[in-house]
Amino acid sequence: MKQRSRILGATATLMVAALALGACAGGGDSANKADADGNVTMTLWHNSTTGDGKAFWEGAAAAYHEQNPKVTIKIQAIQNEEMDGKLQNAFNADDAPDIFFARGGAKLKDVVDAGQAMDLTDLITDETKKAINEGAFDALSVDGKVYGMPMSVLPGGIFYSADLFQQAGITEAPKTMEDLNAAIDKLKAAGIQPIALGAKDAWPAAHWYYFFALRECSEDVLAKSALEGDFTNECWLKAGKDLEEFAAAEPFNDGFLTTSAQQGAGSSAGLVANHKAAMELMGGWNVGVIGDLTPDKQPLADLRWFPFPAVDGGKGDPTAMMGGVDGFGCSKNAPKECADFLNFVVNADNQRKYADAFETIPANKDAQDVITSDALKDILPAYEAASSVSTWLDTLLGQNVGNALNVAVVDMLAGKSDAEGILKAVQSAADKG
């Protein structure tokens, strides 16, 4: 997989909201992590609370312990929607886990700026560097230094049921917004809910704004706005108006404002998993999430994927993608074994297990031969051809601005605000710093 240019990676010197993180690192000196007999205990927080994903981390910790009997890893699985808040509180309290879940963007930069993360740049083995693209490391880097180990690449796009498309008479995946709107009309005519949306969790609803912005704004404008916290370029407002117009056609499932994203058969992912809705705009992790919510908890056989459609007149490159790289970092005073464990979990064998457990695209190129899902196979060529891959907008902008954006999008969809209201909320949050 080629290295791609990143327009909005964590490497940028973002001037957006900094978290109120304590400047002094907690957890004690790394030398104090070992007891008198040299035994080391590390803590690890991840976001897979059930199923194969949870089992993967338990297995990886056990396998590492078997190879390193003096090292024990204590695992805590945390619901995805609670992870960012719990991590922020833990860092604020100098009680962060030794191994923490990292999404990159301004959220990781805030942790780094507060002196809470370990610089992994010189702790990554040559074998790992060879197996993982530099672009994936860029997503978890700040000012040229690596602070996270990439586990999977997760570009966003629209997942869909090929069976429901066929039932509605849709013969090709939409390439433009005109195509998408036509597909929505056909699905409605066939009595099928077109798009599942978990707006209760806010961020899935905001995905729609992120992608309209990606299509409306040029690379330069996206980068400049993120760097300077300036959203006055008209493309940001156009993105809001695009979403406002799109939502007016009522493409989303009944009760989407109170629908969660990933919890149970009634969630947006569950609606797709059970053929109650045809599409969902989501990141690459959705294959595994949907698979866990099918009646037999097996991968959805007819699940496919297509890139977010081109927007007529938009300044953004139609091949540009938005998504993320999931990874893990070491808190500043974690034991030295933390980096060793991270190198261990991204070797080809463990990455194949990871990809199988999470139904995702592993960061290690040598492990990508394990991919069997048609939806993930759809993603790979689009990812290869993308002019750029930017970080999820809320992650890029940081906790405060990102949250303000997500809430403002839901308010607009709920009829409490409009496109101008989104920009007002985002600019206000950015101006507060």
Secondary structure as a PSIPRED ss2 file (coil, helix, strand):
# PSIPRED VFORMAT (PSIPRED V4.0)

   1 M C   1.000  0.000  0.000
   2 K C   1.000  0.000  0.000
   3 Q C   1.000  0.000  0.000
   4 R C   1.000  0.000  0.000
   5 S C   1.000  0.000  0.000
   6 R C   1.000  0.000  0.000
   7 I C   1.000  0.000  0.000
   8 L C   1.000  0.000  0.000
   9 G C   1.000  0.000  0.000
  10 A C   1.000  0.000  0.000
  11 T C   1.000  0.000  0.000
  12 A C   1.000  0.000  0.000
  13 T C   1.000  0.000  0.000
  14 L C   1.000  0.000  0.000
  15 M C   1.000  0.000  0.000
  16 V C   1.000  0.000  0.000
  17 A C   1.000  0.000  0.000
  18 A C   1.000  0.000  0.000
  19 L C   1.000  0.000  0.000
  20 A C   1.000  0.000  0.000
  21 L C   1.000  0.000  0.000
  22 G C   1.000  0.000  0.000
  23 A C   1.000  0.000  0.000
  24 C C   1.000  0.000  0.000
  25 A C   1.000  0.000  0.000
  26 G C   1.000  0.000  0.000
  27 G C   1.000  0.000  0.000
  28 G C   1.000  0.000  0.000
  29 D C   1.000  0.000  0.000
  30 S H   0.000  1.000  0.000
  31 A H   0.000  1.000  0.000
  32 N H   0.000  1.000  0.000
  33 K H   0.000  1.000  0.000
  34 A E   0.000  0.000  1.000
  35 D C   1.000  0.000  0.000
  36 A C   1.000  0.000  0.000
  37 D C   1.000  0.000  0.000
  38 G C   1.000  0.000  0.000
  39 N C   1.000  0.000  0.000
  40 V E   0.000  0.000  1.000
  41 T E   0.000  0.000  1.000
  42 M E   0.000  0.000  1.000
  43 T E   0.000  0.000  1.000
  44 L E   0.000  0.000  1.000
  45 W E   0.000  0.000  1.000
  46 H E   0.000  0.000  1.000
  47 N C   1.000  0.000  0.000
  48 S C   1.000  0.000  0.000
  49 T C   1.000  0.000  0.000
  50 T C   1.000  0.000  0.000
  51 G H   0.000  1.000  0.000
  52 D H   0.000  1.000  0.000
  53 G H   0.000  1.000  0.000
  54 K H   0.000  1.000  0.000
  55 A H   0.000  1.000  0.000
  56 F H   0.000  1.000  0.000
  57 W H   0.000  1.000  0.000
  58 E H   0.000  1.000  0.000
  59 G H   0.000  1.000  0.000
  60 A H   0.000  1.000  0.000
  61 A H   0.000  1.000  0.000
  62 A H   0.000  1.000  0.000
  63 A H   0.000  1.000  0.000
  64 Y H   0.000  1.000  0.000
  65 H H   0.000  1.000  0.000
  66 E H   0.000  1.000  0.000
  67 Q H   0.000  1.000  0.000
  68 N C   1.000  0.000  0.000
  69 P C   1.000  0.000  0.000
  70 K C   1.000  0.000  0.000
  71 V E   0.000  0.000  1.000
  72 T E   0.000  0.000  1.000
  73 I E   0.000  0.000  1.000
  74 K E   0.000  0.000  1.000
  75 I E   0.000  0.000  1.000
  76 Q E   0.000  0.000  1.000
  77 A E   0.000  0.000  1.000
  78 I C   1.000  0.000  0.000
  79 Q C   1.000  0.000  0.000
  80 N H   0.000  1.000  0.000
  81 E H   0.000  1.000  0.000
  82 E H   0.000  1.000  0.000
  83 M H   0.000  1.000  0.000
  84 D H   0.000  1.000  0.000
  85 G H   0.000  1.000  0.000
  86 K H   0.000  1.000  0.000
  87 L H   0.000  1.000  0.000
  88 Q H   0.000  1.000  0.000
  89 N H   0.000  1.000  0.000
  90 A H   0.000  1.000  0.000
  91 F H   0.000  1.000  0.000
  92 N H   0.000  1.000  0.000
  93 A C   1.000  0.000  0.000
  94 D C   1.000  0.000  0.000
  95 D C   1.000  0.000  0.000
  96 A C   1.000  0.000  0.000
  97 P C   1.000  0.000  0.000
  98 D C   1.000  0.000  0.000
  99 I E   0.000  0.000  1.000
 100 F E   0.000  0.000  1.000
 101 F E   0.000  0.000  1.000
 102 A E   0.000  0.000  1.000
 103 R C   1.000  0.000  0.000
 104 G C   1.000  0.000  0.000
 105 G H   0.000  1.000  0.000
 106 A H   0.000  1.000  0.000
 107 K H   0.000  1.000  0.000
 108 L H   0.000  1.000  0.000
 109 K H   0.000  1.000  0.000
 110 D H   0.000  1.000  0.000
 111 V H   0.000  1.000  0.000
 112 V H   0.000  1.000  0.000
 113 D H   0.000  1.000  0.000
 114 A C   1.000  0.000  0.000
 115 G C   1.000  0.000  0.000
 116 Q C   1.000  0.000  0.000
 117 A E   0.000  0.000  1.000
 118 M C   1.000  0.000  0.000
 119 D C   1.000  0.000  0.000
 120 L C   1.000  0.000  0.000
 121 T H   0.000  1.000  0.000
 122 D H   0.000  1.000  0.000
 123 L H   0.000  1.000  0.000
 124 I C   1.000  0.000  0.000
 125 T C   1.000  0.000  0.000
 126 D H   0.000  1.000  0.000
 127 E H   0.000  1.000  0.000
 128 T H   0.000  1.000  0.000
 129 K H   0.000  1.000  0.000
 130 K H   0.000  1.000  0.000
 131 A H   0.000  1.000  0.000
 132 I E   0.000  0.000  1.000
 133 N C   1.000  0.000  0.000
 134 E H   0.000  1.000  0.000
 135 G H   0.000  1.000  0.000
 136 A H   0.000  1.000  0.000
 137 F H   0.000  1.000  0.000
 138 D H   0.000  1.000  0.000
 139 A H   0.000  1.000  0.000
 140 L C   1.000  0.000  0.000
 141 S E   0.000  0.000  1.000
 142 V E   0.000  0.000  1.000
 143 D C   1.000  0.000  0.000
 144 G C   1.000  0.000  0.000
 145 K E   0.000  0.000  1.000
 146 V E   0.000  0.000  1.000
 147 Y C   1.000  0.000  0.000
 148 G C   1.000  0.000  0.000
 149 M E   0.000  0.000  1.000
 150 P E   0.000  0.000  1.000
 151 M E   0.000  0.000  1.000
 152 S E   0.000  0.000  1.000
 153 V E   0.000  0.000  1.000
 154 L E   0.000  0.000  1.000
 155 P E   0.000  0.000  1.000
 156 G C   1.000  0.000  0.000
 157 G E   0.000  0.000  1.000
 158 I E   0.000  0.000  1.000
 159 F E   0.000  0.000  1.000
 160 Y E   0.000  0.000  1.000
 161 S E   0.000  0.000  1.000
 162 A H   0.000  1.000  0.000
 163 D H   0.000  1.000  0.000
 164 L H   0.000  1.000  0.000
 165 F H   0.000  1.000  0.000
 166 Q H   0.000  1.000  0.000
 167 Q H   0.000  1.000  0.000
 168 A C   1.000  0.000  0.000
 169 G C   1.000  0.000  0.000
 170 I C   1.000  0.000  0.000
 171 T C   1.000  0.000  0.000
 172 E C   1.000  0.000  0.000
 173 A C   1.000  0.000  0.000
 174 P C   1.000  0.000  0.000
 175 K C   1.000  0.000  0.000
 176 T E   0.000  0.000  1.000
 177 M H   0.000  1.000  0.000
 178 E H   0.000  1.000  0.000
 179 D H   0.000  1.000  0.000
 180 L H   0.000  1.000  0.000
 181 N H   0.000  1.000  0.000
 182 A H   0.000  1.000  0.000
 183 A H   0.000  1.000  0.000
 184 I H   0.000  1.000  0.000
 185 D H   0.000  1.000  0.000
 186 K H   0.000  1.000  0.000
 187 L H   0.000  1.000  0.000
 188 K H   0.000  1.000  0.000
 189 A H   0.000  1.000  0.000
 190 A C   1.000  0.000  0.000
 191 G C   1.000  0.000  0.000
 192 I C   1.000  0.000  0.000
 193 Q E   0.000  0.000  1.000
 194 P E   0.000  0.000  1.000
 195 I E   0.000  0.000  1.000
 196 A C   1.000  0.000  0.000
 197 L C   1.000  0.000  0.000
 198 G C   1.000  0.000  0.000
 199 A H   0.000  1.000  0.000
 200 K H   0.000  1.000  0.000
 201 D H   0.000  1.000  0.000
 202 A C   1.000  0.000  0.000
 203 W H   0.000  1.000  0.000
 204 P H   0.000  1.000  0.000
 205 A H   0.000  1.000  0.000
 206 A H   0.000  1.000  0.000
 207 H H   0.000  1.000  0.000
 208 W H   0.000  1.000  0.000
 209 Y H   0.000  1.000  0.000
 210 Y H   0.000  1.000  0.000
 211 F H   0.000  1.000  0.000
 212 F H   0.000  1.000  0.000
 213 A H   0.000  1.000  0.000
 214 L H   0.000  1.000  0.000
 215 R H   0.000  1.000  0.000
 216 E H   0.000  1.000  0.000
 217 C C   1.000  0.000  0.000
 218 S C   1.000  0.000  0.000
 219 E H   0.000  1.000  0.000
 220 D H   0.000  1.000  0.000
 221 V H   0.000  1.000  0.000
 222 L H   0.000  1.000  0.000
 223 A H   0.000  1.000  0.000
 224 K H   0.000  1.000  0.000
 225 S H   0.000  1.000  0.000
 226 A H   0.000  1.000  0.000
 227 L H   0.000  1.000  0.000
 228 E H   0.000  1.000  0.000
 229 G C   1.000  0.000  0.000
 230 D C   1.000  0.000  0.000
 231 F C   1.000  0.000  0.000
 232 T C   1.000  0.000  0.000
 233 N C   1.000  0.000  0.000
 234 E H   0.000  1.000  0.000
 235 C H   0.000  1.000  0.000
 236 W H   0.000  1.000  0.000
 237 L H   0.000  1.000  0.000
 238 K H   0.000  1.000  0.000
 239 A H   0.000  1.000  0.000
 240 G H   0.000  1.000  0.000
 241 K H   0.000  1.000  0.000
 242 D H   0.000  1.000  0.000
 243 L H   0.000  1.000  0.000
 244 E H   0.000  1.000  0.000
 245 E H   0.000  1.000  0.000
 246 F H   0.000  1.000  0.000
 247 A H   0.000  1.000  0.000
 248 A H   0.000  1.000  0.000
 249 A C   1.000  0.000  0.000
 250 E C   1.000  0.000  0.000
 251 P C   1.000  0.000  0.000
 252 F E   0.000  0.000  1.000
 253 N C   1.000  0.000  0.000
 254 D C   1.000  0.000  0.000
 255 G C   1.000  0.000  0.000
 256 F H   0.000  1.000  0.000
 257 L H   0.000  1.000  0.000
 258 T H   0.000  1.000  0.000
 259 T C   1.000  0.000  0.000
 260 S C   1.000  0.000  0.000
 261 A C   1.000  0.000  0.000
 262 Q C   1.000  0.000  0.000
 263 Q C   1.000  0.000  0.000
 264 G C   1.000  0.000  0.000
 265 A C   1.000  0.000  0.000
 266 G C   1.000  0.000  0.000
 267 S C   1.000  0.000  0.000
 268 S H   0.000  1.000  0.000
 269 A H   0.000  1.000  0.000
 270 G H   0.000  1.000  0.000
 271 L H   0.000  1.000  0.000
 272 V H   0.000  1.000  0.000
 273 A H   0.000  1.000  0.000
 274 N C   1.000  0.000  0.000
 275 H C   1.000  0.000  0.000
 276 K C   1.000  0.000  0.000
 277 A E   0.000  0.000  1.000
 278 A E   0.000  0.000  1.000
 279 M E   0.000  0.000  1.000
 280 E E   0.000  0.000  1.000
 281 L E   0.000  0.000  1.000
 282 M E   0.000  0.000  1.000
 283 G C   1.000  0.000  0.000
 284 G C   1.000  0.000  0.000
 285 W C   1.000  0.000  0.000
 286 N H   0.000  1.000  0.000
 287 V H   0.000  1.000  0.000
 288 G H   0.000  1.000  0.000
 289 V H   0.000  1.000  0.000
 290 I H   0.000  1.000  0.000
 291 G H   0.000  1.000  0.000
 292 D H   0.000  1.000  0.000
 293 L H   0.000  1.000  0.000
 294 T C   1.000  0.000  0.000
 295 P C   1.000  0.000  0.000
 296 D C   1.000  0.000  0.000
 297 K C   1.000  0.000  0.000
 298 Q C   1.000  0.000  0.000
 299 P C   1.000  0.000  0.000
 300 L C   1.000  0.000  0.000
 301 A C   1.000  0.000  0.000
 302 D C   1.000  0.000  0.000
 303 L E   0.000  0.000  1.000
 304 R E   0.000  0.000  1.000
 305 W E   0.000  0.000  1.000
 306 F E   0.000  0.000  1.000
 307 P C   1.000  0.000  0.000
 308 F C   1.000  0.000  0.000
 309 P C   1.000  0.000  0.000
 310 A E   0.000  0.000  1.000
 311 V C   1.000  0.000  0.000
 312 D C   1.000  0.000  0.000
 313 G C   1.000  0.000  0.000
 314 G C   1.000  0.000  0.000
 315 K C   1.000  0.000  0.000
 316 G C   1.000  0.000  0.000
 317 D C   1.000  0.000  0.000
 318 P C   1.000  0.000  0.000
 319 T C   1.000  0.000  0.000
 320 A C   1.000  0.000  0.000
 321 M E   0.000  0.000  1.000
 322 M E   0.000  0.000  1.000
 323 G E   0.000  0.000  1.000
 324 G E   0.000  0.000  1.000
 325 V E   0.000  0.000  1.000
 326 D E   0.000  0.000  1.000
 327 G E   0.000  0.000  1.000
 328 F E   0.000  0.000  1.000
 329 G E   0.000  0.000  1.000
 330 C E   0.000  0.000  1.000
 331 S E   0.000  0.000  1.000
 332 K C   1.000  0.000  0.000
 333 N C   1.000  0.000  0.000
 334 A C   1.000  0.000  0.000
 335 P C   1.000  0.000  0.000
 336 K C   1.000  0.000  0.000
 337 E H   0.000  1.000  0.000
 338 C H   0.000  1.000  0.000
 339 A H   0.000  1.000  0.000
 340 D H   0.000  1.000  0.000
 341 F H   0.000  1.000  0.000
 342 L H   0.000  1.000  0.000
 343 N H   0.000  1.000  0.000
 344 F H   0.000  1.000  0.000
 345 V H   0.000  1.000  0.000
 346 V C   1.000  0.000  0.000
 347 N C   1.000  0.000  0.000
 348 A H   0.000  1.000  0.000
 349 D H   0.000  1.000  0.000
 350 N H   0.000  1.000  0.000
 351 Q H   0.000  1.000  0.000
 352 R H   0.000  1.000  0.000
 353 K H   0.000  1.000  0.000
 354 Y H   0.000  1.000  0.000
 355 A H   0.000  1.000  0.000
 356 D H   0.000  1.000  0.000
 357 A H   0.000  1.000  0.000
 358 F H   0.000  1.000  0.000
 359 E C   1.000  0.000  0.000
 360 T C   1.000  0.000  0.000
 361 I E   0.000  0.000  1.000
 362 P E   0.000  0.000  1.000
 363 A C   1.000  0.000  0.000
 364 N E   0.000  0.000  1.000
 365 K H   0.000  1.000  0.000
 366 D H   0.000  1.000  0.000
 367 A H   0.000  1.000  0.000
 368 Q H   0.000  1.000  0.000
 369 D H   0.000  1.000  0.000
 370 V H   0.000  1.000  0.000
 371 I C   1.000  0.000  0.000
 372 T C   1.000  0.000  0.000
 373 S C   1.000  0.000  0.000
 374 D H   0.000  1.000  0.000
 375 A H   0.000  1.000  0.000
 376 L H   0.000  1.000  0.000
 377 K H   0.000  1.000  0.000
 378 D H   0.000  1.000  0.000
 379 I H   0.000  1.000  0.000
 380 L H   0.000  1.000  0.000
 381 P H   0.000  1.000  0.000
 382 A H   0.000  1.000  0.000
 383 Y H   0.000  1.000  0.000
 384 E H   0.000  1.000  0.000
 385 A H   0.000  1.000  0.000
 386 A C   1.000  0.000  0.000
 387 S C   1.000  0.000  0.000
 388 S C   1.000  0.000  0.000
 389 V E   0.000  0.000  1.000
 390 S E   0.000  0.000  1.000
 391 T E   0.000  0.000  1.000
 392 W C   1.000  0.000  0.000
 393 L H   0.000  1.000  0.000
 394 D H   0.000  1.000  0.000
 395 T H   0.000  1.000  0.000
 396 L H   0.000  1.000  0.000
 397 L H   0.000  1.000  0.000
 398 G C   1.000  0.000  0.000
 399 Q H   0.000  1.000  0.000
 400 N H   0.000  1.000  0.000
 401 V H   0.000  1.000  0.000
 402 G H   0.000  1.000  0.000
 403 N H   0.000  1.000  0.000
 404 A H   0.000  1.000  0.000
 405 L H   0.000  1.000  0.000
 406 N H   0.000  1.000  0.000
 407 V H   0.000  1.000  0.000
 408 A H   0.000  1.000  0.000
 409 V H   0.000  1.000  0.000
 410 V H   0.000  1.000  0.000
 411 D H   0.000  1.000  0.000
 412 M H   0.000  1.000  0.000
 413 L H   0.000  1.000  0.000
 414 A C   1.000  0.000  0.000
 415 G C   1.000  0.000  0.000
 416 K C   1.000  0.000  0.000
 417 S C   1.000  0.000  0.000
 418 D C   1.000  0.000  0.000
 419 A H   0.000  1.000  0.000
 420 E H   0.000  1.000  0.000
 421 G H   0.000  1.000  0.000
 422 I H   0.000  1.000  0.000
 423 L H   0.000  1.000  0.000
 424 K H   0.000  1.000  0.000
 425 A H   0.000  1.000  0.000
 426 V H   0.000  1.000  0.000
 427 Q H   0.000  1.000  0.000
 428 S H   0.000  1.000  0.000
 429 A H   0.000  1.000  0.000
 430 A H   0.000  1.000  0.000
 431 D H   0.000  1.000  0.000
 432 K H   0.000  1.000  0.000
 433 G C   1.000  0.000  0.000
